[in-house]
C-alpha cells in the first residue's frame, strides 16, 4: 500500500504541535476512499478510578509526560458510565460484534469500591445486545484485594490480573506507597487468597515490568510461586526522548534479562505458565499472529474511556507527551466510530505500512513490528521510528528463533 500523506502543516507559535506521524501526515480519509476499513473496537479499557494508592516510580500515569489525570474526576460518575455503556452498545450493534472485553483499570480500579465496581459492570453489560458476550477483566496492584472484594468480583464474573515485580526487594524498589512503604507484603496476601482452589477461576495472571538490574530467574520463580495461569513481561515505557536505562551504549540488558527467563521457561519439563510475549514471538516466527502489543503487526482495536468520558488511544502513550492519547472524542457527545477515523487509531491498524523505512527493510519486521507503539516516539517526527528497544528486540527474537528452529530441525530429523 502506498500511504496517502497530508502535507505537514506548521502550527502557530505557542500552540502545542502534534507529531508529524501519524497525526499531521497520515490521510485517513484517503485511506478509506482507497478501500481500507478500520477494525471496530473490541477491547474497552474503563478507567474506573483515576487515582492510585501506590506511587510506582515508573508509572506512565503519574511520573511521565501526560498529567491529564490531575484535571479528571477521581471516580467515573454514573452518567459517564451510562454514556460509555450506550456508546459501546451502539458500536456493538453497528458492527455486529458477538464478543467484547471490558478491562477495569486506573489508577487503581479497586479504589472505586465494591458498590462502584458493581454499578459499572452492571451498567456496561446491560447495554449490550443479547447476541454479544461482555467479558470483564480487572488489572490491580493487589493492595486492596481482600476476601469481600474477591467475593464481589467473582460474583460479577470478573477475572483479575495483579501487578508484581518479583521478590520483595525487587518489587519494593519500584512499587511503593507515597510514603515509601513497599507493597510486596500486601500483594503476597492478595495472591495467596486468589490462588485458593475456589478462587482460581477468577485468576487471570500476573503482570511484571522488566528491571534488568535484578535477577531474572529469581524474579520468574517468585512469580511462578503464585501459580499464575499467565504472565505478562513488559518493557518499561520509554522512547527516544526519554530512553531506557542501559549500563553502556550498545548493551541489551532487557533482552539479556528476558532471554534468561525464556530459557528457564522453554526448558521446563512441562509448561508451568503461559508468557504472552514469548508465545507471541514463537507464533509470529511460525507464521501466526500476536496477542501482545509489544511485537507483531496485528491491528490494535482498543479504546480507553477516561473518568470524564474522554475516549482515548491506548493509555501507555501518556509516556510520550502531553495529550498523546487524546482523540478529541467523548462518550457524552460522540459515537465510537468517530474515533476510528483518528490517524493515531488508523496507524495502529495498517500494519507494515505504518513502519519506518528502516524497519520495513529489516528481516525481523514482521515479528518485531517495531515493538510497542509508544516506544517508537521521537519528538521530531512522531511514531514512525524503530522502537527505542530495537537492539533488545532483535536479540530476543533471534534467540527465540534459534531455539525453536533447532528443536524443529531435531524433530524433523
N, C-alpha and C positions, 0 to 999 in steps of 0.2 A: 504494500500500500504506500502510495505517495501522500504524505500528510499535507492537508491544506493548512497553510500558515497565514496568520494575520500579521501585517506589518507592525513591528513593535512601536508602540506609542511612547511619547515622553510625558511623564507626569508633571504637573505643575509644581513649582517649588513648595516645599512644606507638606506635600501630600505623600503619604507612605506608598511606595511603589510595590505592586505585586511582582513576583519574579517573572522573567520573560517566559520561561517554560513551567507549566503549560498556560498559565493564566492570560498572558498577553500575546501568545503566538499560535496556540492551537485553535483552529477554527472548527468548533463543534457543529455549527450549522452546516458547513460544507461537508463535514464527515457524514452527517445524516443524509444530506442530499445525495451523497455518493453511495448510499445503501447501508452504511453502518448503523446498527441499532444497539443501544446500551442494554446491559443486563439489568433487570429490575432488582431492587434491594430485597435481600432475603434475611440478612442479619441486621438487627436493630440494637444498638448499644443505648441503653436507657440510663441516663445519669440520675439515679435515684437520690443521691446526696452529693453535694458539691465539695464538702469539706472532708477532712480526714483526721483520724486520731493518732496517726503516725507522721513523722517528718523524715521520710527516707531521703537520703542525700542525693539520689539520682533521679528523683521523681520528675517526669516531664510536666506534670500538672502544676507543681508549685515551685520548682527550682530552675526552670528553663525560660525560654523567651516569652511565651504567651502567658499572661497573667489574668486572663479574662474571668477566671473563677472568682476574683475579688468582687466583681460587679453583678454576679448572678445570685439568685436565691439559693440558700443553703440546701433546702429540700424542694423537690419538684412539687409545685402546687397541684391540687386535684384538677383544676381547669386545664393545666398544661398536660397532665397525664391523659385526660379525656380527649383533648385535641390530638395528642400524639396517637392515641389508640384509633381515633376516627380516621386520621390520615393513613395510618398503616392498613387499617381495614379496607379503605378505598383503594390503596395501592395493590393489595392482595387481590381484590376483585377485578381491578383493571387489567392485571397481568395473569389472572387465573392461577395463582400460586397455591400449591397444596400443602406447603410446609414453610414456616418461617421460624426464626430463632430470636428470642429476646435475651440480651445479656444485661443484667442489672449491675451497674458499675458506679464508680465515683471518681474522685474522692473514695470514701468508704461507704458502700451501699448499706451496710448493716446499721449505720448511724440513722437511717430513716426509720428504724424501729420495726417491730413486728406488724403493728397496725398499718404503718405506712407502706411496707412491702406488700402486705396482703391486699391493700387497696390498689396499688399499682398493677400487680399481677392480675387481679380480677378485672380491672378496667381494660387492660391490654387484651386479655383473652376474650372478653365479652364482645369486643368489636370485630373479631374475626368471623368470617362465614363458617358454617358448619363443615364446609369442604376443606378447610385449612387447619392443620395442626400447628399450635404455637408452643414450641419448646422454650423453656425458660432456664437460663443458667445465671449464676452469680459469681463474680470474682471478688474475693475479700482478702484482707490481710489477716483475718482469723481471730483478731484480738477479742471481738465481741461474740464469737461463735460459741454459745453455751447451749445447754440442753433445751431450754424453752425456745431459743431461736431455731435450733435444729428441728424441733418438733414442728414449728411453724413452716419452715421451708420444705420439709418433707411432705407435710400435708398439702402444700401447694404444688408438689411435683417439681421443685426447683433443684437442679444439680449445682454443686458447689465446687469451685476451684479456689485454692488457697495459695497465697504467695509465701515462699520460704526460700532463703538463700543459703541453705546448708546448715552446717553445725552452728552452735550458739555463737562462737567467736566470730565466724564469718558473717552470719546473719546480722548480729547485733552491731557490727561495724557500720552497716548502712541503714538497717531497718529499725529505727529508734523512735521513741516519743519525742515531742518538742523539748522535754526536759532531759533528754539524753538516756532514758532508760531503754534497754534492749527489749525487743518483742518476742524473742525466741521462746521463753517460758510460757507465755500466753498462747502462742501458736501451737506449741507442743501439746498443751492441754486440749486445744480445739481439735487437733488432728487425732489425738487419742480417742476422743469422742466420735469423730467422723469415721474412724476406721473400725468401729464396732460392727459386728455382723448385721445388726438391724439397721445400721446407718449406711452401709456400703452402697446401696442403690442411689444415694444422693451424692456420692463422692466422685467428682469429675476428674480431679487430679491436682498436680502442683505446678506452680509457675516459679521459675528461678532465673534470676538475672546473672549473667556470666561475670565473674570477677577473676581475671587471670592471675591475681596476686594470691589466690587461695589454692588449696589442694583440690584438684578437680575430682579425683576418685573419692576422697573423703566427703566431698560435697554430695556426689552422686549416691554414695552408700548411706549417707544420712537421710537423703530423700527416700531412698528405697526402704528404709526402716519404717516408713509410714505406709508402705504397700500401696502406692498411688496407682490407679488404673492407667494414668498417663502423666508425662512430664513435659512441660514446655521450657526449653532453654533459650533465653532471649539475649541477643546482643544489647548492651546498654545503648540508649538512644544518644546518637552523636551525629555530626555532619561535618562538612568541610570548613565551616566557620568555627565550630566547636568540636575539634577532633577528639577521639578517644585516647585514653592513656596508653602509652607504649613505653617499654623500657629503653628502646633505642630505635632510630629510624630504620625502616625495613623489617622490623620484628613483627611476628604474627602471634602475639600471645593469646588472642582469643581463639584462634584456630588450634593452637597447641593445647589449650585447656579442653576444647571440645573434642579434639582427636583422642585425648586420653580417656574421656568418658565414652566416646564411640567405641573404642577398642574394648573397654570393660563391658559395655552393653552388648556389643556384637558377638563377643567371645563367650558370653554366658551359655551354659549348657541348655537352659530353657529361657524363653523370653520372660524377663522379670517385670517389665513395664513397657509401655509404648512411649517413644520420644518423637514428637511430631517433626522436629527439624530433621532428624536422621531418616525417618521413614519417608519424608517428602523428598529428600535428596536421592534416596535409593529409587523411589518410584519414578522420579524425573529421569534418572540415568537409564531406567528400563523403558522409557518412552511414555510414562504416565503423566499425571498431573500432580499438583501440590496442594496440600491443606495448610501450608504455612505462608504467611505474608513475607517471610524472610528470604524465601527462594522461589524460583519459578516465575512463570508468566501467566498464571491463571487469573482471570478477571476478578477484581475485588468488587463486591456488592454489599458494602456495609454503610449504613447511615447512623450517625450519632445524634441523639436528641438530648440537648442540654436542659438544665432545670428551668431555664427561661423560655424553652420551646425552640431555641435555635437549632436548625438542622445542620450538622457539620460533617466534614470528612473525618476519616479515622483520626482519633484524638492524639495519637503519638506525634502528629505533625506539630503539636504545640511546642515540640523541641526545636523547631526550625526558626520561626519568627512570629511576632505578634499578629494574630489574625490568620495564620496559615491554614487553620481548619475551616474558616468561615466560608459559607456558600451564599450568604445573604438571604436565605430562606428561613422561615419559622413556621412551626406547625399551626400556630394561631392564625396565620394568614395565607399559607402556601401549601399546595399539594406536593407530594414527594417526587412526582415526575419532573417538576421544576428543577430539582436538584440533579437529576440525571443529565441535564443539559449543561451542568457546570464543567468547565475544562479540567478541573482537578479530578473530578469523578471519571470523565472520559479517559484521561491519561492513565488511570489505573485499570482500564478495561481494553486497551488496544494492543496490549502485549508487546511484542518485539518493536513495534513502530514507535513506542514511547522511549526506547532506549537511546542513549548516546551512540554516536558513530563508533567510538572505541569499544563499546560494549557489544554492538552488533557484529563487529569483526572478531570477537573473542570466541573461541570454540566452546567455551563453557556457558555462553549466554543463555541458552535455553534452560539450563539447570539453575544457574545463578540468578538470572532475571534481574541483574543489577542490584540484588539484595533488597532490603526493606526500603520502601519509597522514601521514608523520612530521612534515611541515611545518605541519600543522594544529594541533599540540598547544598547549594553553594550560592551565596548572595548575588554574585554577578550574573548567574544565568538560571537559577532555579533548580529544578529537579531532573534535568536531563544530563546526568552525570553518572559515572560509576559510583558504587557505594564507597563510603569512607572506609568500609571494611573489605574492600576489594581483595587485597592480598590474603586476608584471613579466609574469605570465602573460597578463593582459588585453592588454597592449601587444603582446606577441609573437604571440598568437593573432590579434589584429586585423590586424597587419601581414601575417601569412601569408594570412589570408582575403583581404585587399585584393589581394595579388599574384596569388593563384590565381584570384580572381574576375575580375580584369582580363584574365588570359590566356584564361579560358574565354569571356569576352564577345567577345574578338577572334576566337577560333577558331570561335565560332558566328555571327560577324559578319554 
